[in-house]
Amino acid sequence: MLRRLFAPIDIAPLVWFRIAFGVIMAVEVWRYFEHGWIYDYYIQPKFFFTYYGFGWVHPWPGNGMYVHFAVLGLLAACIALGLFYRAATVLFFLGFTYVFLLDQTDYLNHFYLVCLYSFLLTAVPAHRAFSLDAALQPKLRSSTVPAWSLWLMRAQICVVYFMGGIAKLNGDWLHGEPMRHWLAENTSFPLLGRYFTNEWMVYAFSWGGLCFDLSIVPLILWRRTRWIGFILAACFNMMNARLFHIGIFPWLALCSTVLLFANYSWLRRLFPRLWGEPMQPRETPAFGPPLSSAQRVTVVMLAAWLAFQIFMPLRHLVFYPGSPEWTEEGHRFAWRMKLADKDGGLTLIARDPATGKTWIVSPGDYLTESQFEVCSFEPDMVQQLARHVASEWSHVNGAPIEVRARARAILNYRSPARLIDPDVDLAAQPRSLRHATWILPLTIPLGQ
C-alpha cells in the first residue's frame, strides 16, 4: 500500500498552488509596504515578545526590515514564476519564518500556515511544469510528481479545516458566543445583515461554521458532492473575508481547497503548450518490490510531520488545564480560529525587596499601543514583560526587584475576571512550556 505514495500523478494541482501561493504572498508583502506595517510592527517597538526558545531572533537594524520585505516579495514572485524555485522556496521559508518569530503580538493563524506551506514547498517538485525553470532546463520538465507530494499538501489543509472544527466543540461557541456580538456589530452586511440580531441566525452561523469545518474535506474529496463542497467553501471564505477582515487567509484557504480536486484538466486548457504532455492514467499495483531506503525515509518523515500536525492542536488536552482561550496555553499553532473576543487591563507593580518600596510601572513605557492591547490579556506575554521590566530596573536599582501584575480580562463578553495571581512575582518565574500555575482559572460562566 505504501508503494502508492510514490506512484506518478498529475503535477497540475501543485503547479496551481505554487502560482497561487506566490501571487498571494507577493500581494501580502506589497500590503505591508502600502499600510506602513513594517515600521509599525518591526521598527517602532522598543521591546519584542519573542517565542520560547527564540529570544535570539531580533529585527534588522536601520532600514534592514524594508530590505528584508522587498526580498520576500521578490522571492514570492520567483515562486509564482517557478524561477530558481528550490533556492526561492528555501529562502522564502527562512525569511518569512524569521518575520513570524519576531513578535508574538503579531501571531496569526494564516501566517503560521504560510510558514508551513513554504516549508512544504521546499520538498515538493512544483516547478517541473509551467515554470521558467522548466523552460530554461528542458530535462527538468515532467507532467507527473510522486503521489505523496500532493497528498502532503492536501493533508495540511485538511488539518486546518478539521482541527478548526474540533476547536469549535466548546461551550461558548455552541451557545453562540462570540458570534452573537460579532453579528450584532455587522447589521449593515448586504442582504443578511437585517437578520444578524436574530437568535436563529446566530446559531446558524455558529453551528454552520462548525459543520462546515468538519465536513468540507469529505464533501470535496467525494466526486458526487465536489462542486457543492467547493461552492460552500467559496461562500464561507468570502463571507469570512467580508465580515472579519482577516487578510489573506480566506484566499489562501480557498486556493488550498482546490488541491482536494481529483481532475485538473481545466488547468491544462490554460496555455497547453507550457504544460507538456498530460499524464496517461495507469494502475499502480499495491504489491511489488520493497521500498528503497530513500522511500522508507520519506515515509517516516511524512508520518512524523502528520503526527506533529495532529499533536499540536490537541496538546492542550494533555498538558494544559482550563480553556485555551482564557489561559492562552495551547492556543497558538492549534487552528483555534475566531473563537474568542477578549479584552484586558494590566498594571505592573514593582517592589524593591530590600527596602519594601513599591511603585507602578506603566506598560506603555515599553510597548506600542497594539502590543499593549494584546499583552494585556495574554499571561505568557505579561510574564515576559515583567521579566524585562525587572531586568531593566535591577540595573538601575543595583539589586534584583520583584514585579507583580494586576491583570483582569473579559472573555466572550463575560464580566471582568482576574487573570493572574497578584501575589506571584512574575519576574522570578522561569519561562517554560509547562502549565503556569500562577494563571487563575476562569470561573465565570457565559452570560455573566
C-alpha positions in Angstrom: 0.0 0.0 0.0 2.8 2.4 0.8 4.1 2.0 -2.7 1.2 4.0 -3.9 2.7 7.1 -2.2 5.4 7.0 -4.9 3.1 6.4 -7.9 3.2 9.2 -10.5 0.2 11.6 -10.6 -0.6 14.8 -12.4 1.6 17.7 -11.5 -1.1 20.3 -12.3 -2.5 20.8 -8.7 0.9 21.5 -7.3 1.6 24.0 -10.2 -1.7 25.7 -9.4 -0.8 26.0 -5.7 2.7 27.2 -6.4 1.4 30.0 -8.6 -1.4 31.0 -6.3 0.8 30.9 -3.2 3.5 33.0 -4.8 1.0 35.6 -6.1 -0.8 35.8 -2.7 2.4 36.3 -0.8 3.7 38.9 -3.3 0.4 40.9 -2.7 0.8 40.5 1.1 4.3 41.9 1.0 3.0 44.8 -1.0 0.3 45.4 1.6 3.0 45.7 4.3 4.7 48.5 2.4 1.4 50.2 1.5 0.0 50.3 5.0 3.2 51.1 6.8 3.1 47.9 8.8 6.8 47.3 8.5 7.5 50.4 10.6 4.6 49.8 12.9 5.4 46.2 13.8 9.2 45.9 13.4 10.9 49.3 13.7 8.8 51.4 16.1 8.6 48.9 19.0 11.3 49.1 21.7 10.5 45.6 23.0 9.5 42.4 21.3 7.7 39.4 22.7 9.8 36.5 21.5 8.6 32.9 21.2 10.0 30.4 23.7 13.5 29.3 22.6 13.7 32.1 20.0 14.9 35.0 22.2 17.9 35.4 19.9 15.7 36.5 16.9 15.8 40.3 16.5 14.7 42.7 13.8 17.4 44.0 11.3 18.8 47.4 12.3 18.1 50.6 10.4 16.2 50.0 7.2 17.0 46.3 7.2 13.4 45.3 7.6 12.4 47.2 4.5 15.1 45.4 2.5 14.0 42.1 4.1 10.4 42.5 2.9 11.5 43.6 -0.5 13.5 40.4 -0.9 10.5 38.4 0.4 8.4 40.0 -2.4 11.0 39.1 -5.0 11.2 35.5 -3.7 7.4 35.2 -3.8 7.4 36.3 -7.4 10.1 33.7 -8.2 8.0 31.0 -6.6 4.9 32.0 -8.7 7.0 32.1 -11.9 8.9 28.9 -11.0 12.3 30.7 -11.3 15.2 29.4 -9.2 12.4 27.5 -7.4 14.5 25.5 -5.0 16.5 28.4 -3.8 13.5 30.7 -3.7 11.3 28.4 -1.6 14.1 27.7 0.9 14.9 31.4 1.3 11.3 32.4 1.4 10.6 29.9 4.2 13.6 31.1 6.2 12.8 34.8 5.6 9.1 34.6 6.3 9.6 32.4 9.4 12.1 34.9 10.7 9.5 37.6 10.4 6.9 35.4 12.1 9.2 34.7 15.0 10.0 38.4 15.7 7.0 39.2 17.9 4.2 37.1 19.4 2.0 40.2 19.3 1.6 39.6 15.6 0.7 35.9 15.7 -1.9 35.0 13.1 -3.0 31.5 12.2 -2.6 32.2 8.5 1.0 33.4 9.0 1.7 30.1 10.7 0.1 28.4 7.8 2.3 30.4 5.4 5.4 29.1 7.3 4.1 25.5 7.0 3.3 25.8 3.3 6.5 27.5 2.4 8.4 24.7 4.2 6.4 22.0 2.3 7.1 23.7 -1.0 10.8 23.3 -0.4 10.2 19.5 -0.6 7.7 19.1 -3.4 8.7 19.5 -7.1 6.1 22.0 -8.1 8.4 23.7 -10.6 8.7 20.8 -13.2 5.9 22.2 -15.4 4.5 25.7 -16.3 7.6 27.4 -14.9 10.6 29.3 -16.1 12.9 26.7 -14.6 11.3 24.0 -16.8 11.5 26.4 -19.9 15.2 27.0 -19.2 16.0 23.4 -18.3 14.1 21.0 -20.6 15.5 18.0 -18.7 13.6 19.2 -15.6 10.2 19.0 -17.3 7.7 16.5 -16.0 4.0 16.1 -16.2 3.9 14.0 -13.0 5.0 14.1 -9.4 5.1 11.4 -6.7 1.7 11.0 -5.1 3.0 11.8 -1.7 3.8 15.3 -2.7 0.2 16.2 -3.5 -1.3 14.3 -0.5 1.1 16.0 1.8 -0.2 19.4 0.7 -3.8 18.1 0.9 -3.2 16.8 4.4 -2.1 20.2 5.6 -5.3 22.0 4.6 -7.3 19.0 5.9 -5.7 19.5 9.3 -6.6 23.2 9.2 -10.2 22.6 8.5 -10.8 19.6 10.7 -8.9 20.9 13.7 -10.7 24.2 13.3 -13.9 22.3 13.6 -12.8 20.3 16.6 -11.8 23.6 18.4 -15.4 24.8 17.9 -16.7 22.0 20.1 -16.6 24.2 23.2 -19.4 25.6 25.3 -19.0 29.2 24.3 -19.1 28.5 20.6 -22.0 26.1 20.8 -24.0 28.7 22.7 -23.4 31.4 20.1 -20.5 33.4 21.6 -18.7 35.4 20.4 -20.6 35.1 17.1 -23.7 36.7 18.7 -21.9 40.0 19.4 -19.9 40.0 16.2 -23.0 39.7 14.0 -24.8 42.4 16.0 -21.9 44.7 15.0 -22.4 44.0 11.3 -26.0 44.6 10.6 -25.1 46.6 7.6 -23.9 43.4 5.9 -25.6 43.1 2.4 -28.9 41.1 2.3 -28.3 39.1 5.5 -27.4 41.9 7.9 -31.0 42.7 8.9 -31.2 39.2 10.4 -28.0 39.3 12.3 -29.6 40.1 15.7 -32.0 37.1 15.4 -31.0 34.1 17.5 -31.7 31.7 14.7 -29.1 33.5 12.6 -26.6 33.5 15.4 -26.9 29.7 15.8 -26.9 29.2 12.0 -23.5 30.9 11.8 -22.0 29.2 14.9 -23.2 25.7 14.2 -22.9 26.2 10.4 -19.2 27.1 10.8 -18.7 24.0 13.0 -20.4 21.7 10.5 -18.6 23.3 7.6 -15.1 22.8 9.1 -15.8 19.1 9.9 -17.5 18.2 6.6 -15.8 20.3 3.9 -12.9 17.9 3.2 -15.1 14.8 2.6 -17.6 16.9 0.6 -14.8 17.9 -1.9 -13.0 14.6 -1.9 -16.2 12.7 -2.9 -16.8 13.2 -6.6 -20.6 13.5 -6.3 -20.5 16.4 -3.9 -17.3 18.0 -5.0 -18.8 21.1 -6.6 -21.3 21.6 -3.9 -18.5 21.5 -1.4 -16.4 23.9 -3.4 -19.2 26.4 -3.7 -19.8 26.2 0.0 -16.0 26.7 0.6 -16.1 29.8 -1.7 -19.1 31.3 0.1 -17.7 30.5 3.5 -14.3 32.1 2.8 -15.7 35.1 1.1 -18.1 35.6 4.0 -15.2 35.5 6.4 -13.3 38.0 4.3 -16.2 40.4 4.3 -17.2 40.0 8.0 -13.8 39.7 9.8 -11.2 41.4 7.5 -8.7 38.6 8.2 -6.2 39.5 5.4 -5.1 36.8 3.0 -6.4 33.8 5.0 -9.7 33.3 3.0 -7.8 33.5 -0.3 -5.1 31.1 0.9 -7.7 28.7 2.3 -9.7 28.7 -0.9 -6.7 28.2 -3.2 -5.6 25.3 -0.9 -9.1 23.8 -1.1 -8.6 23.4 -4.9 -5.9 20.8 -4.1 -8.6 18.4 -3.0 -10.0 18.2 -6.5 -9.4 14.9 -8.5 -9.4 16.3 -12.0 -7.3 19.2 -13.2 -7.9 19.1 -17.0 -9.4 22.6 -16.7 -6.0 23.9 -15.6 -4.3 22.3 -18.6 -6.6 24.2 -21.0 -4.7 27.3 -20.0 -1.6 27.7 -22.2 -1.5 24.0 -23.0 1.9 24.2 -24.7 3.5 25.2 -21.4 2.3 22.1 -19.6 3.9 19.4 -21.8 2.2 16.1 -22.4 -0.5 15.1 -19.9 0.0 12.1 -17.8 -1.7 8.9 -19.1 -3.7 7.2 -16.3 -2.4 3.8 -15.2 -3.0 1.5 -12.3 -0.3 1.1 -9.6 -0.1 -2.4 -8.1 -0.4 -2.5 -4.4 2.3 -5.1 -4.2 5.7 -5.2 -5.7 9.4 -4.7 -4.9 10.1 -3.5 -1.3 10.6 0.2 -0.8 14.1 1.6 -1.3 15.9 3.1 1.7 15.2 6.6 0.4 11.5 5.8 0.1 11.4 4.4 3.6 13.0 7.6 5.0 10.4 9.6 3.1 7.5 7.6 4.6 9.0 8.1 8.1 9.3 11.9 7.6 5.7 12.1 6.2 4.4 10.2 9.3 6.4 12.4 11.7 5.1 15.6 10.0 1.5 14.4 10.2 1.9 13.3 13.8 3.2 16.7 14.7 0.3 18.5 12.9 -2.2 16.4 14.9 -0.4 16.7 18.2 0.0 20.5 18.3 -3.7 21.4 18.0 -4.6 18.8 20.7 -1.8 19.3 23.1 -3.9 21.3 25.5 -6.0 18.3 26.3 -2.9 16.6 27.9 -0.7 19.4 29.1 -2.8 22.4 29.9 -5.9 22.5 32.1 -8.6 25.1 31.5 -9.8 26.9 28.5 -7.0 27.8 26.0 -8.9 30.9 25.1 -8.5 32.1 28.7 -5.0 30.8 29.6 -3.6 31.1 26.1 -1.8 27.8 26.8 -2.1 25.6 23.8 -3.9 28.3 21.8 -1.3 29.1 19.3 -0.4 26.7 16.5 -3.7 24.9 17.0 -6.1 26.4 14.5 -8.3 27.8 17.2 -9.6 30.5 14.9 -12.1 33.2 15.8 -13.2 31.5 19.0 -12.7 34.4 21.4 -13.4 38.1 21.8 -11.1 39.1 24.6 -10.1 42.3 26.2 -7.9 43.1 29.3 -6.5 45.6 31.7 -3.0 45.4 33.1 -1.0 47.2 35.8 2.5 46.2 36.8 3.7 46.7 40.4 7.4 46.7 41.1 8.9 46.2 44.5 12.4 46.5 45.9 12.6 43.6 48.4 15.5 45.3 50.2 13.6 48.4 51.2 10.0 47.3 50.7 9.4 50.3 48.4 6.8 49.7 45.7 5.9 51.6 42.5 3.7 51.3 39.5 5.3 50.6 36.1 3.4 51.7 33.1 3.4 49.1 30.3 3.0 52.0 27.9 6.6 53.0 28.6 7.7 49.7 27.0 5.1 48.8 24.4 3.3 50.2 21.4 -0.5 50.6 21.6 -1.1 47.4 19.6 1.4 45.4 21.7 -0.2 46.5 24.9 -3.7 45.6 23.6 -2.6 42.0 23.1 -0.3 41.7 26.0 -3.0 42.8 28.5 -4.9 39.5 28.2 -2.1 37.0 27.3 -0.5 35.7 30.5 2.8 34.5 29.0 3.3 37.9 27.4 2.6 39.6 30.7 5.2 37.4 32.3 7.8 38.1 29.6 7.2 41.9 30.0 7.5 41.6 33.8 10.9 39.8 33.4 12.1 42.5 31.1 10.9 45.3 33.4 12.7 43.5 36.3 15.9 43.2 34.3 15.9 46.9 33.4 15.0 48.2 36.9 17.6 45.8 38.5 20.3 47.5 36.5 19.1 50.9 37.7 18.5 49.8 41.3 21.7 47.8 41.6 19.8 44.9 43.1 17.0 42.5 41.9 13.4 43.7 42.1 10.1 41.9 42.1 7.3 42.5 39.5 3.7 41.5 40.1 0.7 42.0 37.8 -2.8 43.2 38.4 -4.4 41.8 35.3 -8.1 41.4 34.5 -9.6 40.1 31.3 -13.0 39.8 29.7 -13.6 36.6 27.6 -16.6 36.4 25.2 -18.4 39.3 26.9 -18.4 37.8 30.5 -17.8 40.1 33.4 -14.2 41.0 34.1 -12.2 38.4 36.0 -8.7 38.3 37.5 -6.3 36.6 35.1 -3.0 36.4 37.0 -2.3 35.7 40.7 -1.4 39.2 42.0 0.8 37.7 44.8 3.2 36.0 42.4 6.5 37.6 41.5 6.4 37.1 37.7 10.0 38.1 37.4 11.1 35.1 39.4 9.0 32.7 37.3 11.1 31.0 34.6 9.8 30.9 31.1 8.5 27.4 30.4 6.3 25.4 28.1 4.7 23.8 31.2 1.4 24.9 32.7 1.8 28.2 34.6 0.1 27.7 38.0 0.0 31.5 38.5 -2.7 31.8 35.8 -6.0 31.9 37.6 -8.8 29.7 36.3 -11.9 31.1 34.6 -14.9 30.6 36.9 -17.4 33.0 35.5 -20.0 31.2 33.3 -21.1 32.5 30.0 -23.7 35.3 30.2 -22.3 36.8 33.4 
